[in-house]
Amino acid sequence: MQFTQYFLHTRNRPDRAIIQEEWIRSVLEHPEKTQVQSDGRLRFWGRIKEMDNRTLRVIVLEDGTTVHNAFFDRNTKL
């Protein structure tokens, strides 16, 4: 998996440091919901059982593989 510098920087935040790469990979491989943003980036959502089924949103660049952002989305219900 490739990551943007933005992702690597924000991953140091306490609320993002808990997100495991295997969870990101799982959401990308088996999303429950996907969406293309107006800028061409792709959004993927999936529930993480180990985190009480909280919804993880993963945003990748237009290439479809480079992770730009990943966070637990409080506003999305799947």
CNS distance restraints for C-alpha pairs under 8 A (distance, minus, plus):
assign (resid   1 and name CA) (resid  65 and name CA) 6.89 0.50 0.50
assign (resid   1 and name CA) (resid  66 and name CA) 6.74 0.50 0.50
assign (resid   1 and name CA) (resid  67 and name CA) 7.48 0.50 0.50
assign (resid   2 and name CA) (resid  65 and name CA) 6.79 0.50 0.50
assign (resid   2 and name CA) (resid  66 and name CA) 4.75 0.50 0.50
assign (resid   2 and name CA) (resid  67 and name CA) 6.17 0.50 0.50
assign (resid   3 and name CA) (resid   7 and name CA) 6.16 0.50 0.50
assign (resid   3 and name CA) (resid   8 and name CA) 6.73 0.50 0.50
assign (resid   3 and name CA) (resid  66 and name CA) 5.23 0.50 0.50
assign (resid   3 and name CA) (resid  67 and name CA) 4.71 0.50 0.50
assign (resid   3 and name CA) (resid  68 and name CA) 6.12 0.50 0.50
assign (resid   4 and name CA) (resid   8 and name CA) 6.47 0.50 0.50
assign (resid   4 and name CA) (resid  66 and name CA) 6.67 0.50 0.50
assign (resid   4 and name CA) (resid  67 and name CA) 6.26 0.50 0.50
assign (resid   4 and name CA) (resid  68 and name CA) 5.24 0.50 0.50
assign (resid   5 and name CA) (resid   9 and name CA) 6.10 0.50 0.50
assign (resid   5 and name CA) (resid  68 and name CA) 7.98 0.50 0.50
assign (resid   6 and name CA) (resid  10 and name CA) 6.16 0.50 0.50
assign (resid   6 and name CA) (resid  68 and name CA) 6.54 0.50 0.50
assign (resid   6 and name CA) (resid  69 and name CA) 7.57 0.50 0.50
assign (resid   7 and name CA) (resid  11 and name CA) 5.90 0.50 0.50
assign (resid   7 and name CA) (resid  67 and name CA) 7.03 0.50 0.50
assign (resid   7 and name CA) (resid  68 and name CA) 5.18 0.50 0.50
assign (resid   7 and name CA) (resid  69 and name CA) 5.31 0.50 0.50
assign (resid   7 and name CA) (resid  70 and name CA) 7.61 0.50 0.50
assign (resid   8 and name CA) (resid  12 and name CA) 7.27 0.50 0.50
assign (resid  10 and name CA) (resid  16 and name CA) 6.97 0.50 0.50
assign (resid  11 and name CA) (resid  16 and name CA) 5.05 0.50 0.50
assign (resid  11 and name CA) (resid  17 and name CA) 5.26 0.50 0.50
assign (resid  12 and name CA) (resid  16 and name CA) 6.66 0.50 0.50
assign (resid  12 and name CA) (resid  17 and name CA) 5.61 0.50 0.50
assign (resid  13 and name CA) (resid  17 and name CA) 5.88 0.50 0.50
assign (resid  14 and name CA) (resid  18 and name CA) 7.05 0.50 0.50
assign (resid  15 and name CA) (resid  71 and name CA) 7.98 0.50 0.50
assign (resid  16 and name CA) (resid  70 and name CA) 7.54 0.50 0.50
assign (resid  16 and name CA) (resid  71 and name CA) 6.33 0.50 0.50
assign (resid  19 and name CA) (resid  23 and name CA) 6.98 0.50 0.50
assign (resid  19 and name CA) (resid  24 and name CA) 7.67 0.50 0.50
assign (resid  19 and name CA) (resid  70 and name CA) 7.79 0.50 0.50
assign (resid  19 and name CA) (resid  71 and name CA) 7.53 0.50 0.50
assign (resid  20 and name CA) (resid  24 and name CA) 6.70 0.50 0.50
assign (resid  21 and name CA) (resid  25 and name CA) 6.16 0.50 0.50
assign (resid  22 and name CA) (resid  26 and name CA) 6.03 0.50 0.50
assign (resid  23 and name CA) (resid  27 and name CA) 6.24 0.50 0.50
assign (resid  23 and name CA) (resid  48 and name CA) 6.92 0.50 0.50
assign (resid  24 and name CA) (resid  28 and name CA) 6.27 0.50 0.50
assign (resid  24 and name CA) (resid  56 and name CA) 7.89 0.50 0.50
assign (resid  24 and name CA) (resid  58 and name CA) 6.72 0.50 0.50
assign (resid  24 and name CA) (resid  70 and name CA) 7.37 0.50 0.50
assign (resid  25 and name CA) (resid  29 and name CA) 6.09 0.50 0.50
assign (resid  26 and name CA) (resid  30 and name CA) 5.83 0.50 0.50
assign (resid  26 and name CA) (resid  31 and name CA) 7.62 0.50 0.50
assign (resid  27 and name CA) (resid  31 and name CA) 4.85 0.50 0.50
assign (resid  27 and name CA) (resid  32 and name CA) 7.74 0.50 0.50
assign (resid  27 and name CA) (resid  44 and name CA) 6.56 0.50 0.50
assign (resid  27 and name CA) (resid  45 and name CA) 6.24 0.50 0.50
assign (resid  27 and name CA) (resid  46 and name CA) 5.11 0.50 0.50
assign (resid  27 and name CA) (resid  47 and name CA) 7.77 0.50 0.50
assign (resid  27 and name CA) (resid  56 and name CA) 7.50 0.50 0.50
assign (resid  27 and name CA) (resid  57 and name CA) 7.97 0.50 0.50
assign (resid  27 and name CA) (resid  58 and name CA) 7.28 0.50 0.50
assign (resid  28 and name CA) (resid  44 and name CA) 6.38 0.50 0.50
assign (resid  28 and name CA) (resid  58 and name CA) 7.44 0.50 0.50
assign (resid  30 and name CA) (resid  46 and name CA) 7.50 0.50 0.50
assign (resid  31 and name CA) (resid  44 and name CA) 5.73 0.50 0.50
assign (resid  31 and name CA) (resid  45 and name CA) 5.52 0.50 0.50
assign (resid  31 and name CA) (resid  46 and name CA) 5.25 0.50 0.50
assign (resid  32 and name CA) (resid  44 and name CA) 7.49 0.50 0.50
assign (resid  32 and name CA) (resid  45 and name CA) 5.74 0.50 0.50
assign (resid  32 and name CA) (resid  46 and name CA) 5.16 0.50 0.50
assign (resid  32 and name CA) (resid  47 and name CA) 7.78 0.50 0.50
assign (resid  32 and name CA) (resid  78 and name CA) 7.28 0.50 0.50
assign (resid  33 and name CA) (resid  44 and name CA) 5.86 0.50 0.50
assign (resid  33 and name CA) (resid  45 and name CA) 5.21 0.50 0.50
assign (resid  33 and name CA) (resid  46 and name CA) 7.02 0.50 0.50
assign (resid  33 and name CA) (resid  78 and name CA) 7.73 0.50 0.50
assign (resid  34 and name CA) (resid  42 and name CA) 7.18 0.50 0.50
assign (resid  34 and name CA) (resid  43 and name CA) 5.46 0.50 0.50
assign (resid  34 and name CA) (resid  44 and name CA) 4.59 0.50 0.50
assign (resid  34 and name CA) (resid  45 and name CA) 6.42 0.50 0.50
assign (resid  35 and name CA) (resid  42 and name CA) 5.87 0.50 0.50
assign (resid  35 and name CA) (resid  43 and name CA) 5.09 0.50 0.50
assign (resid  35 and name CA) (resid  44 and name CA) 6.74 0.50 0.50
assign (resid  36 and name CA) (resid  40 and name CA) 6.01 0.50 0.50
assign (resid  36 and name CA) (resid  41 and name CA) 5.97 0.50 0.50
assign (resid  36 and name CA) (resid  42 and name CA) 4.63 0.50 0.50
assign (resid  36 and name CA) (resid  43 and name CA) 6.19 0.50 0.50
assign (resid  37 and name CA) (resid  41 and name CA) 5.30 0.50 0.50
assign (resid  37 and name CA) (resid  42 and name CA) 5.96 0.50 0.50
assign (resid  37 and name CA) (resid  43 and name CA) 7.10 0.50 0.50
assign (resid  40 and name CA) (resid  61 and name CA) 7.36 0.50 0.50
assign (resid  40 and name CA) (resid  62 and name CA) 5.40 0.50 0.50
assign (resid  41 and name CA) (resid  59 and name CA) 6.76 0.50 0.50
assign (resid  41 and name CA) (resid  60 and name CA) 5.77 0.50 0.50
assign (resid  41 and name CA) (resid  61 and name CA) 4.70 0.50 0.50
assign (resid  41 and name CA) (resid  62 and name CA) 4.75 0.50 0.50
assign (resid  41 and name CA) (resid  64 and name CA) 7.70 0.50 0.50
assign (resid  42 and name CA) (resid  59 and name CA) 5.58 0.50 0.50
assign (resid  42 and name CA) (resid  60 and name CA) 5.33 0.50 0.50
assign (resid  42 and name CA) (resid  61 and name CA) 6.48 0.50 0.50
assign (resid  42 and name CA) (resid  62 and name CA) 6.69 0.50 0.50
assign (resid  42 and name CA) (resid  64 and name CA) 6.87 0.50 0.50
assign (resid  43 and name CA) (resid  57 and name CA) 6.78 0.50 0.50
assign (resid  43 and name CA) (resid  58 and name CA) 5.79 0.50 0.50
assign (resid  43 and name CA) (resid  59 and name CA) 4.58 0.50 0.50
assign (resid  43 and name CA) (resid  60 and name CA) 6.66 0.50 0.50
assign (resid  44 and name CA) (resid  57 and name CA) 5.63 0.50 0.50
assign (resid  44 and name CA) (resid  58 and name CA) 5.15 0.50 0.50
assign (resid  44 and name CA) (resid  59 and name CA) 6.36 0.50 0.50
assign (resid  45 and name CA) (resid  55 and name CA) 6.50 0.50 0.50
assign (resid  45 and name CA) (resid  56 and name CA) 5.62 0.50 0.50
assign (resid  45 and name CA) (resid  57 and name CA) 4.54 0.50 0.50
assign (resid  45 and name CA) (resid  58 and name CA) 6.38 0.50 0.50
assign (resid  46 and name CA) (resid  55 and name CA) 5.50 0.50 0.50
assign (resid  46 and name CA) (resid  56 and name CA) 5.46 0.50 0.50
assign (resid  46 and name CA) (resid  57 and name CA) 6.78 0.50 0.50
assign (resid  46 and name CA) (resid  78 and name CA) 7.89 0.50 0.50
assign (resid  47 and name CA) (resid  53 and name CA) 4.97 0.50 0.50
assign (resid  47 and name CA) (resid  54 and name CA) 5.44 0.50 0.50
assign (resid  47 and name CA) (resid  55 and name CA) 4.40 0.50 0.50
assign (resid  47 and name CA) (resid  56 and name CA) 6.01 0.50 0.50
assign (resid  47 and name CA) (resid  78 and name CA) 7.92 0.50 0.50
assign (resid  48 and name CA) (resid  52 and name CA) 6.87 0.50 0.50
assign (resid  48 and name CA) (resid  53 and name CA) 4.75 0.50 0.50
assign (resid  48 and name CA) (resid  54 and name CA) 5.64 0.50 0.50
assign (resid  48 and name CA) (resid  55 and name CA) 6.34 0.50 0.50
assign (resid  48 and name CA) (resid  56 and name CA) 6.78 0.50 0.50
assign (resid  49 and name CA) (resid  53 and name CA) 4.46 0.50 0.50
assign (resid  49 and name CA) (resid  54 and name CA) 7.31 0.50 0.50
assign (resid  54 and name CA) (resid  72 and name CA) 6.66 0.50 0.50
assign (resid  54 and name CA) (resid  73 and name CA) 7.67 0.50 0.50
assign (resid  54 and name CA) (resid  74 and name CA) 7.92 0.50 0.50
assign (resid  55 and name CA) (resid  72 and name CA) 5.57 0.50 0.50
assign (resid  55 and name CA) (resid  73 and name CA) 5.59 0.50 0.50
assign (resid  55 and name CA) (resid  74 and name CA) 7.27 0.50 0.50
assign (resid  55 and name CA) (resid  76 and name CA) 7.04 0.50 0.50
assign (resid  55 and name CA) (resid  77 and name CA) 7.40 0.50 0.50
assign (resid  55 and name CA) (resid  78 and name CA) 7.62 0.50 0.50
assign (resid  56 and name CA) (resid  70 and name CA) 6.87 0.50 0.50
assign (resid  56 and name CA) (resid  71 and name CA) 5.63 0.50 0.50
assign (resid  56 and name CA) (resid  72 and name CA) 4.41 0.50 0.50
assign (resid  56 and name CA) (resid  73 and name CA) 5.82 0.50 0.50
assign (resid  57 and name CA) (resid  69 and name CA) 7.99 0.50 0.50
assign (resid  57 and name CA) (resid  70 and name CA) 5.57 0.50 0.50
assign (resid  57 and name CA) (resid  71 and name CA) 5.52 0.50 0.50
assign (resid  57 and name CA) (resid  72 and name CA) 6.06 0.50 0.50
assign (resid  57 and name CA) (resid  73 and name CA) 5.93 0.50 0.50
assign (resid  58 and name CA) (resid  67 and name CA) 7.15 0.50 0.50
assign (resid  58 and name CA) (resid  68 and name CA) 7.73 0.50 0.50
assign (resid  58 and name CA) (resid  69 and name CA) 5.76 0.50 0.50
assign (resid  58 and name CA) (resid  70 and name CA) 4.35 0.50 0.50
assign (resid  58 and name CA) (resid  71 and name CA) 6.76 0.50 0.50
assign (resid  59 and name CA) (resid  67 and name CA) 6.05 0.50 0.50
assign (resid  59 and name CA) (resid  68 and name CA) 5.57 0.50 0.50
assign (resid  59 and name CA) (resid  69 and name CA) 5.05 0.50 0.50
assign (resid  59 and name CA) (resid  70 and name CA) 6.27 0.50 0.50
assign (resid  60 and name CA) (resid  64 and name CA) 5.78 0.50 0.50
assign (resid  60 and name CA) (resid  65 and name CA) 6.06 0.50 0.50
assign (resid  60 and name CA) (resid  66 and name CA) 5.27 0.50 0.50
assign (resid  60 and name CA) (resid  67 and name CA) 4.36 0.50 0.50
assign (resid  60 and name CA) (resid  68 and name CA) 5.12 0.50 0.50
assign (resid  60 and name CA) (resid  69 and name CA) 6.96 0.50 0.50
assign (resid  61 and name CA) (resid  65 and name CA) 6.78 0.50 0.50
assign (resid  61 and name CA) (resid  66 and name CA) 5.50 0.50 0.50
assign (resid  61 and name CA) (resid  67 and name CA) 6.54 0.50 0.50
assign (resid  61 and name CA) (resid  68 and name CA) 6.33 0.50 0.50
